[in-house]
Amino acid sequence: MTHLIFRAAPLLASLFTISAWASQLVVLPDGRQAVLHDDFTWSYVAPADQADLPLPLPPPATPAGVLVEPGTDKNLLQLDKGGIEVLLQPARYHREHLIIPVRLANQSGKSVVSVVVRLRLTDVDGRTLAEGEHRLWTAIKRLPESYLRPGSSQEGKDIELKVPRADRYQLTAEIGSVEYW
């Protein structure tokens, strides 16, 4: 019996070794290390001096962009930030101004008193014609009927841009700030 145990010992040792070697160490593109385990799980390997460092943040979102053709009946762009949705509706040209009607919806759980959008309008060659911030919603604090209530939708203030008349423009926009009450 003892003889059988001595013969089986190398076999058992090799099985434990193979099992331990089934996990694989990988280095991620950002330099972090992870262990891929043989049970289809994984875990980070955190050196003692880097264990408290936060994971890298994703790059900031770039503003959404769209082609604007005044006079068509196509909505331009829908923006969303913190439960506030801004719909830029079909643009039209009126008396040297490009007019973009706006519709706002509040899907958050708080009342909104201010919404500001940042935008940049260029011609089709990329030359900037207008840029800046536009306040689309302004409520009067302590006057609740002027708030954009949770679950509601309202027409916002039109965006008016004094630009040369053209058949097409390029628009990039993002919600800059939202104030809740």
Buried (B, 14 or more C-beta within 10 A) or exposed (E): EEEEEEEEEEEEEEEEEEEEEEBEEEEEEEEBBBEBEEEEEEEEEEEEEEEEEEEEEEEEEEBBEBEBBBEEEEBBBEBEBEBBBBBBBBBBBEEEBBBBBBBBBBEBEBBBBBBBBBBBBBBEEEEEBBEEEBBBBBBEEEEEEEBBBBEEBBEBBBBBBEBEEBEEBBBBBBBBEBBBE
